[in-house]
Every structure is written in structure tokens, then in C-alpha cells.
């Protein structure tokens, strides 16, 4: 119901929305053509801004705003942090814009919810290096919130948590020696590695095992910076034979991705050699930590049901107003 949820922006009357884009701005849940969301939102008083430069050039930052990716950028989500270029819209850009605009337009304070949603995507794909970069990227947004808190410590509450853990990520997989630095050799996400392998297959139908090995080495460090086991090399070469020679293109599916089997296998090998293990490619039952600082943070001091969190935030907001 992407279209229907998009229309609810108008009835919500919230001041600021940020994200990649609308997935189906002209199509209802039952696949019928519908009036575009963009003029509907503009008629309701929202400024639709595409890209961080558009926000920077907006003279009145207290306008009601929808900030999204510039044209030509992905519409399903912001790019993975590991794949981003300086010009790409980042979670921290949205966070900074939201804090600036909401602070200007709300004299009685504001509530802001920020989600680093692609941490979950990377964990579903069991991609440790991409997960780490996503957490660091999310931390940049937390830092912006913390900087705001330092300016207004008696009026601000920050709560950082998650709706669940994904993947059952474990550090160490058979030895107390950690080689997590191996993960730093990975240059792209599982999705971009899949694309690169697909492009090699498309653009070079006669690509050799050496061609593929060089691509994997350049993007993951396997073979070039990390010596892999013979069984892993054989598994990758067999996957090359099946995909490039026999043209049986296999995929590895997770909740948000369908990756090239060679890409998934390469990242799995790098994870294992980097001392990372995974219990699942779906959600786990691990406890989600809750971190809090500021007015009312003392309420977040014990194991709690997830539905207690908004109640405690509401209580803290009342304390702040009092």
C-alpha cells in the first residue's frame, strides 16, 4: 500500500519527511492508475526537495518539507554507506535537515524518529563489512542528535534502540583470535558486487576464471590481500563454471535482495575468514539494547517490553514541558 501510505502524509500534518523516494507514486495497492502524489503533497503545502543541495538552497527552512533523493538516484532506499559517493544523500544529511527545520518551526519542541533501516538489509544478506559501515553511518546521525542535546540538555531526550536483531551476528568462529581487519578490504556491498559480476558476464561473455578472480580480488581482497583455502577457491571456481560457462545463473535470496551466487559466496568466505559468523539470514530473538540520555533517560533502566518505550518517551516529554 505504498501509494495509500504516501497519501497519509497529508492527513498526518507532520512537518518533515525524509527518505529515498516514493516507490509507487501513481499506482494503488490494487495496481490501478492514480493521481500522482507529488502535486497532492505540494497542494497540501509541502515543499518536495530532491537532493541535499535543494535543501541547502531553500530560503525558509521552517517550511513543511519532504526531502528525497535527486532524480536518477535509487528510489527504494538510500545507497549503502559503503557504496555512497560524496554527492549522494546520506542519513546524516536527512537528520541534519530535520533537526534544523524542526527546531526553527516548533517553539514548543519536537519529536523526530530516524531509522537506519539498511543495517537490517545488510544483516539479512549476511554482509558483515556492509553492516559495519551502516552502523557507523547511523552513528553519524546519532552524533548530530547528541550535538543538539549538548546545546539543550534540559529539554532533550535521545533514545537509540532497534525493533529487532537480524542475522544472529557473532564475533569469533572457532578461535579466540580475531581477524576482523580482513573485512576492511571489502570495497562494495553485496548488491554492488552482484551488479559488477553481472556486468562482467554481460559485457564479456568469454570472461575467464582469471577475469572473475581479479574482480573478486579488487572488491573483497580475496586472493590479492587474503590467502584463501583451497576448498574455498574450488567452490568459487565451480560457481564460475556453472555461471559463466554453463550459463546457469544462480542467486542467493534474502528478504531484501536476490544476489548473484558468486557474490554471496565471496562475501561468505570473507566473513568466515574475518572471524564473523551468522546464525540466520532472518530476524533473531536476541534482546535489542536501549540507550538513552537526557530528560527522563533514567526511566530506561531495565528490561522492558517494546511497547513501553513510547510510553516512557511520552512521560519524558511531559516532564520536559513541566
C-alpha positions in Angstrom: 0.0 0.0 0.0 2.8 2.4 -0.9 0.5 4.9 -2.6 -2.0 4.9 0.2 0.6 5.4 2.9 2.1 8.2 0.8 -1.3 10.0 0.8 -1.4 9.8 4.6 1.4 12.3 4.7 -1.3 15.0 4.1 -3.6 13.9 6.9 -0.7 13.4 9.3 0.2 17.1 9.0 3.7 16.3 10.2 6.3 18.9 9.3 9.2 16.9 7.9 9.6 13.7 6.0 12.9 12.3 4.6 13.9 9.3 2.6 14.8 8.0 -0.8 11.6 8.5 -2.8 8.1 7.1 -3.3 8.1 3.5 -4.7 4.6 3.8 -6.4 3.6 7.5 -6.5 0.9 6.8 -9.2 -0.3 3.2 -8.5 -2.7 2.0 -5.9 -2.3 -1.3 -4.0 -4.6 -3.0 -6.5 -2.5 -1.8 -9.4 -4.8 0.9 -10.6 -3.6 4.3 -12.0 -4.0 7.1 -9.6 -3.2 10.8 -9.5 0.5 11.5 -8.8 1.4 12.0 -5.1 3.7 15.0 -5.9 1.1 17.6 -6.8 -1.2 16.3 -4.0 1.6 16.9 -1.5 2.6 20.3 -3.0 -1.1 21.4 -2.8 -1.1 20.4 0.9 1.7 22.9 1.5 4.8 20.6 1.4 8.0 21.6 -0.4 9.3 18.5 -2.2 13.1 18.8 -2.3 15.3 16.4 -4.3 18.8 16.2 -3.1 20.7 17.9 -0.3 21.6 20.8 -2.5 17.9 21.6 -2.9 17.5 21.7 0.9 20.6 23.9 1.2 19.1 26.4 -1.3 15.7 26.5 0.4 15.4 30.0 1.9 12.8 29.2 4.6 13.9 26.1 6.5 10.8 26.1 8.6 8.6 25.2 5.6 6.8 21.8 5.6 9.4 19.6 3.8 9.7 16.2 2.0 13.4 15.6 1.4 14.3 12.8 -1.0 17.0 11.5 -3.4 17.7 13.6 -6.5 16.4 12.3 -9.9 18.3 9.4 -11.2 19.2 8.0 -7.8 17.7 4.8 -6.3 14.1 5.2 -5.2 13.8 2.1 -3.0 16.3 3.3 -0.3 19.4 5.4 0.2 22.5 3.7 -1.1 24.5 1.6 1.3 27.1 3.7 3.1 29.9 1.5 1.6 28.7 2.4 -1.9 28.0 6.1 -1.4 29.8 8.9 -3.2 30.1 12.4 -1.7 27.2 13.7 -3.7 24.8 11.0 -2.5 22.1 11.9 0.0 23.0 10.3 3.4 21.1 9.6 6.5 23.1 12.2 8.3 22.0 14.8 5.7 18.4 14.0 6.3 19.0 14.1 10.1 20.7 17.4 10.0 18.0 18.9 7.8 15.2 17.6 10.0 16.8 19.0 13.2 17.4 22.3 11.6 13.9 22.6 10.2 12.0 21.3 13.2 14.0 23.4 15.6 13.1 26.5 13.6 9.4 25.8 13.2 8.5 24.4 16.6 8.8 26.7 19.6 7.3 24.1 21.9 9.7 21.4 20.9 9.5 18.5 18.5 9.6 14.7 18.2 11.9 13.2 15.5 12.2 9.5 14.6 15.2 8.4 12.5 15.7 4.9 11.1 19.0 3.4 9.9 17.0 0.8 8.0 19.7 -0.7 5.8 21.6 -2.1 8.8 18.8 -4.7 8.7 19.1 -5.2 4.9 22.8 -5.8 5.2 22.3 -8.3 8.0 19.6 -10.2 6.0 22.3 -10.6 3.3 24.9 -11.7 6.0 27.2 -9.0 4.7 29.4 -8.1 7.7 31.5 -5.3 6.1 28.5 -3.5 4.8 26.7 -3.9 8.2 29.6 -2.3 10.0 29.6 0.7 7.6 25.9 1.0 8.0 26.2 1.1 11.8 29.0 3.8 11.5 26.8 5.7 9.1 23.9 5.5 11.6 26.3 6.7 14.4 26.9 9.9 12.4 23.2 10.7 12.8 23.3 9.8 16.5 26.2 12.3 16.8 24.1 15.1 15.3 21.4 14.4 17.8 23.9 14.3 20.6 25.3 17.7 19.5 21.8 19.1 19.7 21.4 17.6 23.1 24.6 19.3 24.3 23.1 22.7 23.4 19.7 21.9 25.1 20.5 19.3 27.8 17.5 20.3 30.0 15.0 20.0 27.1 16.2 17.0 25.1 15.8 13.2 25.3 17.6 10.9 22.9 16.6 7.2 22.7 18.5 4.8 20.5 17.2 1.3 20.0 16.1 -1.3 17.4 13.0 -3.2 16.6 14.9 -6.5 16.5 18.3 -8.0 15.7 18.9 -9.6 12.4 21.2 -12.5 11.4 22.4 -13.6 14.8 25.8 -11.9 14.2 28.6 -13.4 16.1 32.3 -12.4 16.5 34.7 -15.3 16.5 34.0 -18.6 14.8 36.2 -21.3 16.2 39.2 -19.4 17.5 39.8 -16.6 20.1 42.0 -14.9 17.5 40.1 -12.2 15.6 40.9 -11.2 12.0 38.1 -8.7 11.6 40.6 -6.3 9.8 40.1 -8.6 6.8 36.7 -7.0 6.4 38.2 -3.6 5.6 39.3 -5.0 2.2 35.7 -5.2 1.1 35.0 -2.1 -1.1 31.4 -2.6 -2.1 28.1 -4.0 -0.8 26.8 -7.5 -1.7 24.4 -5.7 -4.1 27.1 -3.8 -5.9 29.3 -6.9 -6.1 26.4 -8.7 -7.6 26.0 -6.0 -10.2 29.7 -6.0 -11.0 29.7 -9.7 -11.6 26.5 -9.4 -13.7 28.1 -6.7 -15.8 31.2 -8.8 -16.3 29.0 -11.7 -17.5 27.0 -9.4 -19.8 29.9 -7.3 -21.3 32.4 -10.1 -21.6 30.7 -13.4 -22.5 34.1 -15.1 -22.7 35.3 -13.9 -19.3 37.8 -16.3 -17.9 38.1 -17.6 -14.4 41.1 -15.2 -14.1 38.9 -12.3 -15.1 36.4 -13.1 -12.4 39.1 -13.8 -9.8 40.6 -10.4 -10.5 37.2 -8.7 -10.0 36.6 -10.5 -6.7 40.1 -9.6 -5.5 39.6 -5.9 -6.3 36.3 -5.7 -4.5 36.9 -8.0 -1.5 40.7 -8.5 -1.1 40.3 -12.3 -1.5 43.2 -13.8 -3.5 45.1 -10.5 -3.5 45.4 -9.5 0.1 43.9 -12.5 1.8 45.1 -16.1 1.0 42.0 -18.3 0.9 41.7 -22.0 1.5 41.8 -24.4 -1.4 38.3 -25.6 -0.7 37.0 -22.0 -1.0 38.9 -21.4 -4.2 37.4 -24.6 -5.6 33.9 -23.6 -4.6 34.3 -20.2 -6.3 35.8 -21.8 -9.5 32.9 -24.3 -9.6 30.4 -21.4 -9.3 32.3 -19.7 -12.1 31.9 -22.8 -14.3 28.2 -23.1 -13.6 27.5 -19.4 -14.2 29.9 -18.2 -16.9 30.5 -21.4 -18.8 27.3 -23.5 -18.3 25.1 -20.3 -18.1 23.2 -21.5 -15.1 22.9 -18.2 -13.2 22.2 -19.0 -9.6 21.0 -16.5 -7.0 21.2 -16.3 -3.2 17.9 -14.8 -1.9 17.4 -12.8 1.3 14.5 -10.6 2.4 15.6 -7.5 0.6 17.9 -8.9 -2.1 18.5 -11.5 -4.7 22.2 -11.6 -5.1 24.5 -13.4 -7.6 25.5 -16.7 -6.0 29.2 -15.9 -6.7 28.9 -12.6 -4.8 27.2 -14.2 -1.9 29.8 -17.0 -1.8 32.6 -14.5 -1.9 31.2 -12.4 1.0 30.5 -15.6 3.0 34.1 -16.6 2.6 35.4 -13.2 3.6 33.1 -13.1 6.6 34.4 -16.5 7.8 38.0 -15.6 7.3 37.3 -12.3 9.1 36.1 -14.2 12.2 32.4 -13.4 11.7 29.6 -16.0 11.9 25.9 -15.7 11.3 23.1 -17.8 12.8 20.5 -16.9 10.2 19.6 -14.6 7.3 16.4 -13.6 9.1 15.5 -11.9 12.4 16.7 -13.3 15.6 15.3 -13.4 19.2 18.2 -11.5 20.7 17.4 -8.6 23.1 17.6 -5.2 21.5 19.6 -2.8 23.6 18.1 0.6 24.6 20.4 3.6 25.1 19.1 6.9 26.4 20.4 10.3 27.5 18.7 13.5 28.6 15.4 14.4 30.3 13.7 11.2 31.5 16.5 8.9 30.5 16.5 7.3 34.0 13.3 5.6 33.0 15.1 3.4 30.6 16.9 1.3 33.2 15.7 -2.3 32.9 14.4 -5.0 30.6 11.1 -3.8 29.1 8.5 -4.6 26.6 9.0 -2.7 23.3 5.6 -1.0 23.8 6.9 0.6 27.0 9.3 2.7 25.0 6.8 5.2 23.5 5.0 5.4 26.9 8.3 6.4 28.6 9.1 8.9 25.9 5.6 10.5 26.3 6.2 10.7 30.1 9.6 12.3 29.5 8.1 14.8 27.1 5.6 15.8 29.8 8.5 16.2 32.3 10.3 18.5 29.8 7.2 20.6 29.4 6.7 20.8 33.1 
